[in-house]
Amino acid sequence: MHGVTINAGAVIGRNCIINTGAIIEHDAEIGDHCHVSTGAIVNGGAKIGSGSFFGSGSVAKENVLLSSNCFVKAHSLVKNDR
């Protein structure tokens, strides 16, 4: 979508939605069938498992791991593995 930034070494799975203004930083991984909402930030080395939803304005700290089918509500700060 418009205004998305996907940096070096990032991996985006199949059938994903990376919505307007989202930032996927270096070496982050987004699994298959994920939705990264508007203005979300996935910092370097973070991993989001397949089938997950990452809400608008949310931030994933660097190197955090989110399991498959995880739901992160809007404006959340994810500091620990889930």
N, CA, C and O atoms as CSV, one atom per row, in Angstrom:
chain,resi,resn,atom,element,x,y,z
A,1,MET,N,N,0.831,-1.183,0.000
A,1,MET,CA,C,0.000,0.000,0.000
A,1,MET,C,C,0.883,1.256,0.000
A,1,MET,O,O,2.110,1.163,0.049
A,2,HIS,N,N,0.264,2.389,-0.054
A,2,HIS,CA,C,0.974,3.670,-0.152
A,2,HIS,C,C,1.838,3.956,1.081
A,2,HIS,O,O,1.428,3.712,2.215
A,3,GLY,N,N,3.016,4.469,0.835
A,3,GLY,CA,C,3.883,4.925,1.913
A,3,GLY,C,C,4.490,3.824,2.764
A,3,GLY,O,O,4.985,4.102,3.856
A,4,VAL,N,N,4.466,2.592,2.301
A,4,VAL,CA,C,5.065,1.490,3.045
A,4,VAL,C,C,6.575,1.503,2.826
A,4,VAL,O,O,7.056,1.789,1.729
A,5,THR,N,N,7.316,1.185,3.894
A,5,THR,CA,C,8.762,1.026,3.786
A,5,THR,C,C,9.121,-0.397,4.200
A,5,THR,O,O,8.791,-0.839,5.301
A,6,ILE,N,N,9.795,-1.100,3.310
A,6,ILE,CA,C,10.300,-2.446,3.616
A,6,ILE,C,C,11.807,-2.394,3.402
A,6,ILE,O,O,12.283,-2.224,2.280
A,7,ASN,N,N,12.547,-2.542,4.495
A,7,ASN,CA,C,13.987,-2.354,4.447
A,7,ASN,C,C,14.754,-3.631,4.126
A,7,ASN,O,O,14.184,-4.718,4.032
A,8,ALA,N,N,16.067,-3.464,3.961
A,8,ALA,CA,C,16.964,-4.528,3.520
A,8,ALA,C,C,16.859,-5.771,4.389
A,8,ALA,O,O,16.816,-5.688,5.616
A,9,GLY,N,N,16.818,-6.918,3.735
A,9,GLY,CA,C,16.823,-8.189,4.414
A,9,GLY,C,C,15.487,-8.624,4.999
A,9,GLY,O,O,15.382,-9.717,5.555
A,10,ALA,N,N,14.469,-7.784,4.879
A,10,ALA,CA,C,13.141,-8.157,5.384
A,10,ALA,C,C,12.537,-9.230,4.488
A,10,ALA,O,O,12.777,-9.253,3.281
A,11,VAL,N,N,11.750,-10.117,5.092
A,11,VAL,CA,C,11.090,-11.187,4.353
A,11,VAL,C,C,9.593,-11.080,4.617
A,11,VAL,O,O,9.155,-11.056,5.768
A,12,ILE,N,N,8.817,-11.018,3.545
A,12,ILE,CA,C,7.362,-10.944,3.632
A,12,ILE,C,C,6.798,-12.225,3.024
A,12,ILE,O,O,7.128,-12.580,1.893
A,13,GLY,N,N,5.950,-12.913,3.776
A,13,GLY,CA,C,5.357,-14.159,3.308
A,13,GLY,C,C,4.307,-13.934,2.230
A,13,GLY,O,O,4.087,-12.809,1.782
A,14,ARG,N,N,3.669,-15.014,1.825
A,14,ARG,CA,C,2.634,-14.982,0.791
A,14,ARG,C,C,1.315,-14.479,1.355
A,14,ARG,O,O,1.004,-14.671,2.530
A,15,ASN,N,N,0.546,-13.829,0.483
A,15,ASN,CA,C,-0.818,-13.434,0.790
A,15,ASN,C,C,-0.904,-12.515,2.007
A,15,ASN,O,O,-1.783,-12.681,2.853
A,16,CYS,N,N,0.001,-11.552,2.094
A,16,CYS,CA,C,0.026,-10.612,3.208
A,16,CYS,C,C,-0.530,-9.258,2.793
A,16,CYS,O,O,-0.471,-8.873,1.625
A,17,ILE,N,N,-1.071,-8.548,3.772
A,17,ILE,CA,C,-1.461,-7.153,3.589
A,17,ILE,C,C,-0.513,-6.325,4.442
A,17,ILE,O,O,-0.455,-6.487,5.661
A,18,ILE,N,N,0.224,-5.443,3.794
A,18,ILE,CA,C,1.079,-4.490,4.496
A,18,ILE,C,C,0.439,-3.130,4.196
A,18,ILE,O,O,0.607,-2.583,3.105
A,19,ASN,N,N,-0.291,-2.595,5.168
A,19,ASN,CA,C,-1.154,-1.450,4.926
A,19,ASN,C,C,-0.413,-0.116,4.932
A,19,ASN,O,O,0.758,-0.041,5.303
A,20,THR,N,N,-1.105,0.915,4.521
A,20,THR,CA,C,-0.571,2.260,4.322
A,20,THR,C,C,0.291,2.729,5.495
A,20,THR,O,O,-0.121,2.649,6.652
A,21,GLY,N,N,1.489,3.216,5.180
A,21,GLY,CA,C,2.371,3.829,6.159
A,21,GLY,C,C,3.092,2.862,7.080
A,21,GLY,O,O,3.808,3.301,7.980
A,22,ALA,N,N,2.929,1.565,6.885
A,22,ALA,CA,C,3.622,0.596,7.739
A,22,ALA,C,C,5.120,0.595,7.430
A,22,ALA,O,O,5.539,0.878,6.307
A,23,ILE,N,N,5.913,0.273,8.447
A,23,ILE,CA,C,7.360,0.167,8.286
A,23,ILE,C,C,7.788,-1.229,8.726
A,23,ILE,O,O,7.537,-1.644,9.858
A,24,ILE,N,N,8.435,-1.941,7.816
A,24,ILE,CA,C,9.013,-3.250,8.112
A,24,ILE,C,C,10.525,-3.050,8.043
A,24,ILE,O,O,11.084,-2.870,6.961
A,25,GLU,N,N,11.179,-3.084,9.200
A,25,GLU,CA,C,12.602,-2.762,9.264
A,25,GLU,C,C,13.484,-3.931,8.827
A,25,GLU,O,O,12.999,-5.024,8.534
A,26,HIS,N,N,14.782,-3.673,8.793
A,26,HIS,CA,C,15.784,-4.639,8.324
A,26,HIS,C,C,15.658,-5.974,9.044
A,26,HIS,O,O,15.465,-6.035,10.258
A,27,ASP,N,N,15.770,-7.024,8.272
A,27,ASP,CA,C,15.826,-8.395,8.776
A,27,ASP,C,C,14.582,-8.860,9.532
A,27,ASP,O,O,14.617,-9.901,10.188
A,28,ALA,N,N,13.493,-8.112,9.452
A,28,ALA,CA,C,12.224,-8.552,10.050
A,28,ALA,C,C,11.616,-9.629,9.159
A,28,ALA,O,O,11.902,-9.685,7.963
A,29,GLU,N,N,10.778,-10.482,9.743
A,29,GLU,CA,C,10.110,-11.539,8.980
A,29,GLU,C,C,8.616,-11.506,9.279
A,29,GLU,O,O,8.198,-11.497,10.437
A,30,ILE,N,N,7.831,-11.488,8.222
A,30,ILE,CA,C,6.380,-11.535,8.321
A,30,ILE,C,C,5.944,-12.843,7.680
A,30,ILE,O,O,6.231,-13.086,6.508
A,31,GLY,N,N,5.248,-13.692,8.445
A,31,GLY,CA,C,4.811,-14.987,7.931
A,31,GLY,C,C,3.698,-14.861,6.900
A,31,GLY,O,O,3.211,-13.763,6.631
A,32,ASP,N,N,3.305,-15.979,6.332
A,32,ASP,CA,C,2.220,-16.021,5.343
A,32,ASP,C,C,0.890,-15.591,5.970
A,32,ASP,O,O,0.659,-15.799,7.161
A,33,HIS,N,N,0.031,-14.996,5.163
A,33,HIS,CA,C,-1.351,-14.667,5.529
A,33,HIS,C,C,-1.456,-13.710,6.710
A,33,HIS,O,O,-2.364,-13.838,7.531
A,34,CYS,N,N,-0.538,-12.755,6.802
A,34,CYS,CA,C,-0.551,-11.769,7.886
A,34,CYS,C,C,-1.130,-10.444,7.407
A,34,CYS,O,O,-1.117,-10.129,6.217
A,35,HIS,N,N,-1.639,-9.675,8.373
A,35,HIS,CA,C,-2.127,-8.324,8.115
A,35,HIS,C,C,-1.371,-7.392,9.050
A,35,HIS,O,O,-1.520,-7.458,10.270
A,36,VAL,N,N,-0.556,-6.520,8.456
A,36,VAL,CA,C,0.146,-5.482,9.204
A,36,VAL,C,C,-0.594,-4.185,8.887
A,36,VAL,O,O,-0.575,-3.710,7.752
A,37,SER,N,N,-1.240,-3.623,9.895
A,37,SER,CA,C,-2.167,-2.502,9.693
A,37,SER,C,C,-1.464,-1.163,9.511
A,37,SER,O,O,-0.239,-1.064,9.596
A,38,THR,N,N,-2.263,-0.145,9.261
A,38,THR,CA,C,-1.783,1.209,8.974
A,38,THR,C,C,-0.876,1.743,10.074
A,38,THR,O,O,-1.188,1.658,11.261
A,39,GLY,N,N,0.250,2.293,9.648
A,39,GLY,CA,C,1.170,2.955,10.556
A,39,GLY,C,C,1.891,2.050,11.534
A,39,GLY,O,O,2.542,2.549,12.452
A,40,ALA,N,N,1.800,0.748,11.373
A,40,ALA,CA,C,2.486,-0.179,12.273
A,40,ALA,C,C,3.989,-0.175,11.989
A,40,ALA,O,O,4.426,0.082,10.867
A,41,ILE,N,N,4.762,-0.464,13.028
A,41,ILE,CA,C,6.218,-0.530,12.889
A,41,ILE,C,C,6.699,-1.873,13.418
A,41,ILE,O,O,6.471,-2.216,14.578
A,42,VAL,N,N,7.366,-2.627,12.553
A,42,VAL,CA,C,7.975,-3.902,12.928
A,42,VAL,C,C,9.483,-3.673,12.868
A,42,VAL,O,O,10.064,-3.597,11.786
A,43,ASN,N,N,10.110,-3.564,14.037
A,43,ASN,CA,C,11.525,-3.219,14.095
A,43,ASN,C,C,12.436,-4.368,13.687
A,43,ASN,O,O,11.998,-5.508,13.536
A,44,GLY,N,N,13.713,-4.041,13.512
A,44,GLY,CA,C,14.697,-4.962,12.976
A,44,GLY,C,C,14.749,-6.299,13.688
A,44,GLY,O,O,14.799,-6.357,14.917
A,45,GLY,N,N,14.736,-7.367,12.918
A,45,GLY,CA,C,14.867,-8.711,13.427
A,45,GLY,C,C,13.613,-9.291,14.064
A,45,GLY,O,O,13.617,-10.454,14.467
A,46,ALA,N,N,12.540,-8.511,14.165
A,46,ALA,CA,C,11.291,-9.030,14.736
A,46,ALA,C,C,10.683,-10.041,13.775
A,46,ALA,O,O,10.862,-9.951,12.560
A,47,LYS,N,N,9.958,-11.009,14.340
A,47,LYS,CA,C,9.316,-12.042,13.530
A,47,LYS,C,C,7.849,-12.139,13.922
A,47,LYS,O,O,7.515,-12.250,15.101
A,48,ILE,N,N,6.976,-12.096,12.917
A,48,ILE,CA,C,5.540,-12.241,13.127
A,48,ILE,C,C,5.111,-13.529,12.438
A,48,ILE,O,O,5.290,-13.688,11.230
A,49,GLY,N,N,4.543,-14.445,13.214
A,49,GLY,CA,C,4.160,-15.749,12.702
A,49,GLY,C,C,2.982,-15.706,11.748
A,49,GLY,O,O,2.218,-14.741,11.733
A,50,SER,N,N,2.840,-16.746,10.961
A,50,SER,CA,C,1.785,-16.854,9.948
A,50,SER,C,C,0.396,-16.676,10.553
A,50,SER,O,O,0.134,-17.091,11.681
A,51,GLY,N,N,-0.485,-16.049,9.775
A,51,GLY,CA,C,-1.875,-15.884,10.161
A,51,GLY,C,C,-2.109,-14.836,11.232
A,51,GLY,O,O,-3.184,-14.803,11.832
A,52,SER,N,N,-1.131,-13.980,11.487
A,52,SER,CA,C,-1.251,-12.985,12.556
A,52,SER,C,C,-1.807,-11.659,12.064
A,52,SER,O,O,-1.734,-11.327,10.881
A,53,PHE,N,N,-2.367,-10.909,13.015
A,53,PHE,CA,C,-2.878,-9.558,12.776
A,53,PHE,C,C,-2.107,-8.614,13.677
A,53,PHE,O,O,-2.019,-8.831,14.886
A,54,PHE,N,N,-1.543,-7.558,13.086
A,54,PHE,CA,C,-0.751,-6.572,13.815
A,54,PHE,C,C,-1.424,-5.220,13.638
A,54,PHE,O,O,-1.384,-4.648,12.548
A,55,GLY,N,N,-2.040,-4.703,14.691
A,55,GLY,CA,C,-2.943,-3.562,14.629
A,55,GLY,C,C,-2.317,-2.217,14.283
A,55,GLY,O,O,-1.103,-2.033,14.378
A,56,SER,N,N,-3.170,-1.289,13.883
A,56,SER,CA,C,-2.770,0.061,13.486
A,56,SER,C,C,-1.964,0.755,14.579
A,56,SER,O,O,-2.343,0.742,15.750
A,57,GLY,N,N,-0.856,1.355,14.183
A,57,GLY,CA,C,-0.034,2.126,15.104
A,57,GLY,C,C,0.743,1.300,16.113
A,57,GLY,O,O,1.370,1.866,17.009
A,58,SER,N,N,0.721,-0.002,15.996
A,58,SER,CA,C,1.453,-0.853,16.932
A,58,SER,C,C,2.933,-0.882,16.586
A,58,SER,O,O,3.332,-0.636,15.448
A,59,VAL,N,N,3.744,-1.193,17.609
A,59,VAL,CA,C,5.191,-1.269,17.432
A,59,VAL,C,C,5.686,-2.581,18.014
A,59,VAL,O,O,5.365,-2.923,19.153
A,60,ALA,N,N,6.467,-3.315,17.234
A,60,ALA,CA,C,7.142,-4.518,17.717
A,60,ALA,C,C,8.604,-4.172,17.947
A,60,ALA,O,O,9.307,-3.762,17.023
A,61,LYS,N,N,9.060,-4.339,19.190
A,61,LYS,CA,C,10.457,-4.100,19.555
A,61,LYS,C,C,11.368,-5.000,18.708
A,61,LYS,O,O,10.939,-6.048,18.224
A,62,GLU,N,N,12.614,-4.585,18.537
A,62,GLU,CA,C,13.553,-5.371,17.743
A,62,GLU,C,C,13.719,-6.767,18.329
A,62,GLU,O,O,13.759,-6.964,19.543
A,63,ASN,N,N,13.813,-7.722,17.417
A,63,ASN,CA,C,14.070,-9.138,17.722
A,63,ASN,C,C,12.972,-9.847,18.517
A,63,ASN,O,O,13.197,-10.951,19.012
A,64,VAL,N,N,11.800,-9.245,18.648
A,64,VAL,CA,C,10.696,-9.907,19.342
A,64,VAL,C,C,10.089,-10.974,18.432
A,64,VAL,O,O,10.111,-10.829,17.210
A,65,LEU,N,N,9.550,-12.038,19.015
A,65,LEU,CA,C,8.943,-13.121,18.251
A,65,LEU,C,C,7.468,-13.231,18.606
A,65,LEU,O,O,7.117,-13.420,19.771
A,66,LEU,N,N,6.598,-13.111,17.596
A,66,LEU,CA,C,5.158,-13.305,17.776
A,66,LEU,C,C,4.791,-14.631,17.135
A,66,LEU,O,O,5.138,-14.885,15.982
A,67,SER,N,N,4.096,-15.470,17.875
A,67,SER,CA,C,3.737,-16.792,17.370
A,67,SER,C,C,2.711,-16.695,16.242
A,67,SER,O,O,2.177,-15.619,15.975
A,68,SER,N,N,2.443,-17.793,15.598
A,68,SER,CA,C,1.431,-17.859,14.549
A,68,SER,C,C,0.059,-17.548,15.137
A,68,SER,O,O,-0.206,-17.822,16.307
A,69,ASN,N,N,-0.809,-16.971,14.307
A,69,ASN,CA,C,-2.189,-16.640,14.671
A,69,ASN,C,C,-2.286,-15.701,15.863
A,69,ASN,O,O,-3.240,-15.772,16.639
A,70,CYS,N,N,-1.313,-14.831,16.009
A,70,CYS,CA,C,-1.279,-13.859,17.096
A,70,CYS,C,C,-2.133,-12.644,16.714
A,70,CYS,O,O,-2.193,-12.274,15.542
A,71,PHE,N,N,-2.785,-12.032,17.689
A,71,PHE,CA,C,-3.574,-10.822,17.473
A,71,PHE,C,C,-3.005,-9.721,18.354
A,71,PHE,O,O,-2.956,-9.852,19.577
A,72,VAL,N,N,-2.575,-8.632,17.719
A,72,VAL,CA,C,-2.051,-7.475,18.446
A,72,VAL,C,C,-2.999,-6.322,18.176
A,72,VAL,O,O,-3.171,-5.913,17.028
A,73,LYS,N,N,-3.624,-5.788,19.239
A,73,LYS,CA,C,-4.590,-4.716,19.061
A,73,LYS,C,C,-3.892,-3.404,18.693
A,73,LYS,O,O,-2.681,-3.262,18.868
A,74,ALA,N,N,-4.664,-2.461,18.188
A,74,ALA,CA,C,-4.141,-1.164,17.752
A,74,ALA,C,C,-3.394,-0.462,18.887
A,74,ALA,O,O,-3.754,-0.573,20.059
A,75,HIS,N,N,-2.351,0.260,18.502
A,75,HIS,CA,C,-1.544,1.103,19.402
A,75,HIS,C,C,-0.880,0.331,20.539
A,75,HIS,O,O,-0.699,0.862,21.635
A,76,SER,N,N,-0.521,-0.913,20.275
A,76,SER,CA,C,0.176,-1.725,21.269
A,76,SER,C,C,1.685,-1.589,21.100
A,76,SER,O,O,2.181,-1.329,20.004
A,77,LEU,N,N,2.407,-1.770,22.212
A,77,LEU,CA,C,3.853,-1.875,22.190
A,77,LEU,C,C,4.194,-3.307,22.581
A,77,LEU,O,O,3.928,-3.728,23.707
A,78,VAL,N,N,4.778,-4.047,21.658
A,78,VAL,CA,C,5.123,-5.446,21.908
A,78,VAL,C,C,6.610,-5.496,22.257
A,78,VAL,O,O,7.473,-5.334,21.395
A,79,LYS,N,N,6.889,-5.726,23.550
A,79,LYS,CA,C,8.265,-5.735,24.047
A,79,LYS,C,C,8.792,-7.136,24.313
A,79,LYS,O,O,10.002,-7.342,24.401
A,80,ASN,N,N,7.888,-8.100,24.441
A,80,ASN,CA,C,8.269,-9.471,24.781
A,80,ASN,C,C,7.665,-10.452,23.783
A,80,ASN,O,O,6.661,-10.160,23.133
A,81,ASP,N,N,8.291,-11.610,23.675
A,81,ASP,CA,C,7.781,-12.652,22.798
A,81,ASP,C,C,6.358,-13.040,23.228
A,81,ASP,O,O,6.019,-13.011,24.411
A,82,ARG,N,N,5.545,-13.399,22.242
A,82,ARG,CA,C,4.160,-13.837,22.513
A,82,ARG,C,C,3.895,-15.139,21.807
A,82,ARG,O,O,2.793,-15.680,21.902
